Each structure stands twice: as C-alpha cells, then as structure tokens.
Amino acid sequence: MSSVHPRPVGSRTRLVAVYGQPIHHSASPAMQNAGIAALGLDWRYLACEVAPTDLAAAIAGAKAMHFVGLNLTVPHKLLAMDLVDELDESARTWGAVNTIVFEAQDGSGEWRPIGQLDHPTGPIRSRGYNTDADAIVRSLTEDLAIEPRGARILLLGAGGAARAAALRLADEGIGELFLVNRTESKAQELADEITERFPAVHAQAGYPDSSVEIILNATSAGLKPTDPLPIDVTRFPLNGADCVYDMIYRPHETPLLAAAREAGCRTANGLGMLLHQGAAALDLWSGQYAPRDVMRNALEREIYG
C-alpha cells in the first residue's frame, strides 16, 4: 500500500495504460496515478512496451479485459487511426490518436465510457481521441508566453504528435510553418495538407531562410544522450529562433535544449504538453475534472526529483 494509492489492488481495481516503444522514460504513470488517487478512483495506470506490429492485438486485449482506456505515444499515434472502432472529431480533425476510451452501452442504450459505468455489460468499443493538439498550444502559451497567431515556426518531425501540432497551430492562425523530417516526402505531404486546409498559412518542407519565433521538436531524437540533434545547425542556426520547445520531457534538458540555451534562446521541455494532454484524457475516462495541480506536482517530482 502506497501513499499515492491508499487502497490496495483488488478484484474491483480497473486498469488504464500507456503504450509506446520505447516506454521506459514515460512519466505518465506518476502523473496519472496521482490524479486517479486524488479523484478517489480504484484504478491503476501502467506503462507497457508495445511494438507497432503488436499494437492491434494490444488494443484488442485491453478492450477484452475491460481496461478503462489507453494513452498512445511514439510510434503509435498514426497507426491507431485505423485500429479503433470509432474516431472522435478531435482525432479526425488533427489526424492522430493519442487517447482511447473504451465504451459500453448503459441501461438506455447510450454508449458511455466504461470508467463511468459500475458493471459494463455487452459489447465494448474503442473510441480514439486527440488531446495532444490543444495541449501543445496551451503549453506554448503558459511555458514560453508565445502567441501562435502570425508566428513563424520551424517544426521538426512529421509523426503523429508533429501532425497534430502542425494542424492545430495552423488552425490557430500562424503565419508560416517550415517542416523538416528525416523522410522529406512526409514533410511535404503534411505541408501540402496544411496548404489545402489552411490556405492563409504558408507551409513548406525545408528550413527557413530567416529567423523564426519558435523551433518545435516533435521527434524522438534526444531521448538518449547519444542521439544527434534533430536539427541541422549548418542549415539553420539555433540563434535564428527566439524560443525552442522540445516535446521530450525526460531528460528534462535534452541536447537540443542545452544547445539552444547556450545560443541565447528561451527554452521549454514537454512537461506542460504531457500534463495537459494527460489531464484531458483523465477527464474523458472519468467524467470528472482531473486535478491539474496534483498531476503537475507529481510530474515535477518524477522528472526533476
């Protein structure tokens, strides 16, 4: 029995999990278990290493075992679009799934999150949501005092988190978006989609030729100390940006953020984004407003010691 969970695990304890590969760095269990305990729920939140080839089976297994829901991190957010039974408007709009809610029908036949039902019976379905998109905008505002409207942004990456961020920032009315990815064709595809959906935003693949307000790293480069920088500084120097935001939160200062700080940039890691996307997921699963302060404190203890 722990101070976070005053009740021991029992037959009524319900499970939630985050799937990813790698997953050992995840601070989501510390954050979510603190929030779950504060809400008085007899739930536990786990971190599970799941390979992309096993994702469909892992989602099906969680559904069969009546898990409350799932979070998805690298590299699953795009894959899950085709693996859930239903897509919420948020996932359809921002093009990636980072939260799954398992649902069952209540006594009147309405589909409801099974975390809000005492004894779910009958068929279970999975509904995919995206809580990343709003979280990145909120974190940029809170942690860097950045107003996205009209800004010039260099976005590194084209995976699920990058896609959600790009589309959400375009919807927010940024001025220009430059997309750099290891596979250039993926960056170009995303730039073309933004141009089609948000014609007022100038989007292009490649590095900018002048300064930007924000460099936003949405790649996994930086999780390991041996990772190279996700940006080619010979093509765009870090001092060409006012701010650098790295979605990675562990280590709390990645090589990119350390180099950006040395270059005189204001910096922030992904703790704020993790907090807001995770709290929004807990809102969906529980039907209650997740305690953001409790969850932030748990994250800060976990990440900063």
C-alpha positions in Angstrom: 0.0 0.0 0.0 1.4 3.4 -1.0 0.8 7.0 -0.1 -0.4 7.6 -3.6 -2.9 4.7 -3.6 -4.5 4.4 -0.1 -6.3 1.2 -1.2 -4.5 -2.0 -2.2 -5.2 -3.5 -5.6 -8.2 -5.8 -5.5 -10.7 -7.5 -7.7 -12.6 -4.3 -8.4 -9.4 -2.3 -9.4 -9.6 -1.2 -13.0 -6.7 -0.6 -15.3 -5.5 2.2 -17.7 -2.2 2.1 -19.6 0.1 3.9 -22.0 1.5 2.0 -24.9 4.7 3.0 -26.6 8.1 1.9 -27.9 10.3 2.9 -26.1 8.3 3.4 -22.9 10.8 3.2 -20.0 11.1 7.0 -19.9 7.4 7.7 -19.5 6.3 9.9 -16.6 2.7 9.3 -17.4 2.2 6.6 -14.6 3.4 9.0 -11.9 1.1 11.8 -13.2 -2.0 9.7 -13.9 -1.8 7.6 -10.7 -1.6 10.8 -8.6 -4.6 12.3 -10.5 -6.6 9.0 -10.2 -5.9 8.8 -6.4 -7.0 12.4 -5.9 -10.3 11.6 -7.6 -10.8 8.7 -5.3 -10.9 6.1 -8.1 -9.9 2.5 -7.6 -7.8 2.5 -10.8 -4.2 1.9 -11.7 -2.2 3.3 -14.6 0.5 1.2 -16.2 3.2 1.8 -18.9 3.5 -1.0 -21.4 6.2 -1.6 -24.1 4.3 -2.4 -27.3 5.8 -2.8 -30.7 4.0 -1.3 -33.7 3.3 -4.8 -35.1 1.6 -5.8 -31.8 -0.5 -2.6 -31.4 -3.7 -4.0 -32.8 -3.5 -7.1 -30.6 -2.6 -4.9 -27.6 -5.6 -2.6 -28.1 -7.9 -5.6 -28.6 -6.5 -7.2 -25.4 -7.2 -4.1 -23.3 -10.7 -4.0 -24.7 -11.3 -7.6 -23.9 -10.0 -7.1 -20.3 -12.3 -4.1 -19.8 -9.5 -1.5 -19.4 -10.9 1.9 -18.8 -8.7 3.4 -21.6 -5.3 3.9 -23.1 -2.8 6.6 -24.0 -0.6 6.1 -27.0 2.8 7.6 -27.6 5.6 7.1 -30.1 5.3 5.4 -32.6 1.6 4.6 -32.4 -0.5 7.8 -32.9 -0.9 7.5 -36.6 -1.2 3.7 -36.7 -4.1 3.8 -34.2 -6.3 5.8 -36.6 -7.1 2.6 -38.4 -7.3 0.4 -35.3 -10.1 1.9 -33.2 -13.8 1.3 -33.7 -14.8 5.0 -33.7 -12.9 8.2 -34.2 -13.8 11.3 -32.2 -14.0 14.6 -34.1 -10.7 15.6 -32.4 -8.9 12.7 -33.9 -10.4 13.2 -37.3 -9.6 16.9 -37.2 -6.0 16.6 -36.1 -5.2 13.3 -37.8 -3.8 11.2 -34.9 -4.9 9.3 -31.9 -3.2 9.6 -28.5 -6.1 8.6 -26.2 -8.5 5.7 -26.4 -11.7 5.5 -24.4 -13.4 2.1 -24.1 -17.2 2.4 -24.1 -20.2 0.2 -23.4 -23.9 0.8 -23.5 -25.8 1.9 -20.4 -29.3 0.9 -19.5 -30.8 3.3 -22.0 -28.6 2.1 -24.9 -26.3 5.1 -24.8 -22.6 4.5 -25.4 -20.6 5.7 -22.4 -17.0 5.4 -21.1 -16.8 2.2 -19.2 -14.9 4.0 -16.4 -18.2 5.7 -15.7 -20.2 2.5 -15.5 -20.3 0.2 -12.5 -20.7 -3.0 -14.3 -20.3 -2.7 -18.1 -22.1 -5.5 -20.0 -22.5 -6.4 -23.6 -20.2 -5.3 -26.4 -17.2 -2.9 -25.8 -16.0 -0.5 -28.4 -12.9 1.7 -28.6 -13.1 5.5 -29.4 -10.0 7.4 -30.4 -9.4 11.0 -29.3 -6.6 13.5 -29.8 -5.8 15.6 -26.7 -2.3 16.5 -27.9 -3.3 19.3 -30.2 -4.8 21.6 -27.6 -2.1 20.7 -25.1 0.7 22.0 -27.3 -0.9 25.3 -27.8 -1.7 25.7 -24.1 1.9 24.7 -23.2 3.5 27.2 -25.6 1.3 29.9 -24.1 2.0 29.0 -20.5 5.6 28.0 -20.6 7.1 30.4 -23.3 4.4 33.1 -23.3 4.1 32.5 -27.1 1.2 33.8 -29.1 1.0 31.4 -32.1 -1.1 33.7 -34.3 1.1 35.2 -37.0 4.2 33.4 -35.8 6.9 31.7 -38.0 7.5 28.2 -36.7 10.1 25.5 -37.6 8.6 22.1 -36.8 10.9 19.1 -36.6 9.2 15.8 -37.3 6.2 14.5 -39.2 4.8 11.8 -37.0 1.6 11.7 -35.0 2.5 14.4 -32.5 4.0 16.6 -35.2 0.9 16.2 -37.4 -1.5 17.2 -34.6 0.7 20.2 -33.6 1.1 21.4 -37.2 -2.6 21.3 -37.9 -3.6 22.8 -34.6 -1.1 25.6 -34.9 -2.3 26.3 -38.5 -5.9 26.4 -37.1 -4.6 28.9 -34.5 -3.6 31.3 -37.4 0.2 31.0 -37.5 1.9 32.9 -40.4 4.4 30.4 -41.7 5.3 26.8 -41.0 8.5 25.1 -42.1 8.6 21.3 -41.8 11.7 19.3 -41.5 11.7 15.5 -41.3 14.1 12.7 -41.9 11.9 11.5 -44.7 11.4 14.7 -46.7 8.3 13.3 -48.6 6.4 13.0 -45.3 7.2 16.7 -44.5 6.0 17.7 -48.0 2.8 15.7 -47.6 2.0 17.5 -44.4 2.9 20.8 -45.9 0.5 20.1 -48.8 -2.3 19.2 -46.4 -1.9 22.3 -44.4 -1.9 24.4 -47.6 -5.1 22.8 -48.7 -6.9 23.0 -45.3 -5.5 26.4 -44.2 -4.7 28.4 -47.3 -3.8 31.5 -45.2 -0.9 29.7 -43.7 2.3 29.5 -45.8 3.6 25.9 -45.2 6.6 24.4 -46.9 9.0 21.5 -46.4 12.6 22.6 -45.6 14.5 25.1 -43.5 13.5 28.8 -43.4 15.9 31.4 -44.8 15.4 33.9 -42.0 14.6 33.9 -38.3 11.6 32.2 -36.6 9.8 32.7 -33.3 9.8 29.0 -32.4 11.6 25.8 -33.1 9.4 22.9 -32.1 10.9 19.4 -31.8 8.3 16.6 -32.3 10.9 13.9 -33.0 12.2 11.3 -30.5 15.8 12.5 -31.0 17.0 13.4 -27.6 15.5 10.6 -25.6 19.0 9.0 -25.5 22.1 11.0 -24.7 23.8 9.7 -27.8 21.1 10.9 -30.1 22.2 13.5 -32.7 20.4 16.9 -32.7 17.2 16.8 -34.6 18.2 19.9 -36.5 21.0 20.6 -38.9 22.5 23.7 -37.4 24.6 24.3 -40.5 21.4 24.9 -42.4 19.6 26.8 -39.6 21.5 28.0 -36.5 19.7 27.8 -33.2 20.2 31.5 -32.6 17.9 32.1 -35.5 14.9 31.3 -33.2 13.6 33.2 -30.2 12.4 30.1 -28.4 13.0 26.3 -28.6 10.3 23.9 -27.4 11.1 20.1 -27.1 8.2 17.8 -26.7 10.6 15.4 -24.9 10.5 15.9 -21.1 12.9 13.2 -20.0 15.8 14.1 -19.8 14.4 17.4 -18.7 17.1 19.2 -20.7 17.8 17.4 -24.0 20.9 18.2 -26.0 18.7 20.4 -28.2 17.5 22.4 -25.3 21.0 22.7 -23.8 22.4 23.9 -27.2 19.5 26.4 -27.6 20.1 27.8 -24.1 23.7 28.3 -24.9 22.7 30.1 -28.1 20.6 32.5 -26.1 17.1 31.1 -26.8 14.3 30.8 -24.3 13.5 27.1 -23.8 10.9 24.7 -22.5 10.5 20.9 -22.4 7.4 18.9 -22.9 6.2 18.7 -19.3 3.4 21.1 -19.9 2.2 19.3 -23.0 2.3 16.0 -21.2 0.3 17.5 -18.3 -2.5 19.0 -20.4 -2.9 16.0 -22.8 -2.9 13.6 -19.8 -5.3 15.6 -17.7 -7.7 15.9 -20.7 -7.5 12.1 -21.1 -8.4 11.6 -17.4 -11.3 13.9 -17.9 -12.6 11.7 -20.7 -12.2 8.4 -18.9 -13.6 9.5 -15.5 -16.2 12.1 -16.4 -14.6 14.3 -13.7 -12.3 17.3 -14.0 -8.8 16.0 -13.4 -6.8 17.8 -10.7 -4.1 19.6 -12.8 -2.1 20.9 -9.8 -1.8 17.5 -8.3 -0.7 16.0 -11.6 1.8 18.8 -12.3 3.3 18.3 -8.8 3.6 14.6 -9.4 5.3 15.2 -12.8 7.8 17.7 -11.4 8.8 15.3 -8.6 9.2 12.5 -11.1 11.1 14.4 -13.7 13.1 16.9 -11.6 13.4 14.9 -8.5 
